[in-house]
Amino acid sequence: MNFANIITLTTDFGLQDPYVGQMKGAILKRNITARIIDLTHGISPHDVLGAAVAIQTSYRYFPKGTIHLVVVDPGVGSQRGILAATGDDQLFIAPDNGLLTLLAMNNKIEAVHRVENSSLFPSEVSGTFHGRDIMAPIAAALASGLPLDKVGPETTFTKCVQLDIPEPVIDKESITGQVMHIDHFGNIRTTINTRHLSRFQPSNFAGIRIGDHTIDSILSTYAEHPGGELIALIDSSGYLELAVNRGNAAKLTGCRPGDKVVVLIKDEE
């Protein structure tokens, strides 16, 4: 696989501190021609699942061979590994802490290598900033033509850390999923997607329940309903989303990631 000279960055660093700039400098020091794209630096601190959602729903909008560097790394300095994985004509570099779980659940992970070739690292590696001192130089080297197998030994994803994200439970009366992610607007992304919903006819839909709240329809756009009330729709990545037009659904419901969401199904006559 030939990698493009494009590297995206997804982190929980924010923009107040120099960490993002330092990581870009480390990339350019190794590969001055690299094109660096800030996907987001607004992941909540240590929110591995939030970063997993961001990369799983975003990578497909980049050219083939793009390298996606994802650094949300609460285990930095510990014995946790670093992965370089290919999938869907893209490359993902991330700590081995579950960041690639959603890609694997969608059968997008193909080859996985552990980043262990220390000859590719600088002479001094901080114990607290592997994103700058290990992952950034590796991304830069791969973008400039280094073969993937030079970063370290191949492994299988079954031997890597995976987040516990249960598949929705489906029976004749309901689809039971959970809150997967809450975005900046307070929109609630669930683990239920169009693949799950398509098992039933639209006429069988009987509502959605989250906590003490019930929604009686799935809309196409936010603007189909007046502001201030809870609505449901399919988001831009195909997941069932609960939202409030010009409001905050998470605050309205008081929900958190992991809370139960139920789509009710009518009995077929």
Secondary structure, 3 states (H helix, E strand, C coil): CCCCCEEEEEECCCCCCCHHHHHHHHHHHHCCCCEEEEEECCCCCCCHHHHHHHHHCCHHHCCCCCEEEEECCCCCCCCCCEEEEEECCEEEEEECCCCCHHHHHCCCCCCEEECCCHHHCCCCCCCCCHHHHHHHHHHHHHHCCCCHHHCCCEECHHHCCCCCCCCCEECCCEEEEEEEEECCCCCEEEEEEHHHHCCCCHHHEEEEEECCEEECCEECCHHHCCCCCEEEEECCCCEEEEEECCCCHHHHHCCCCCCEEEEEECCCC
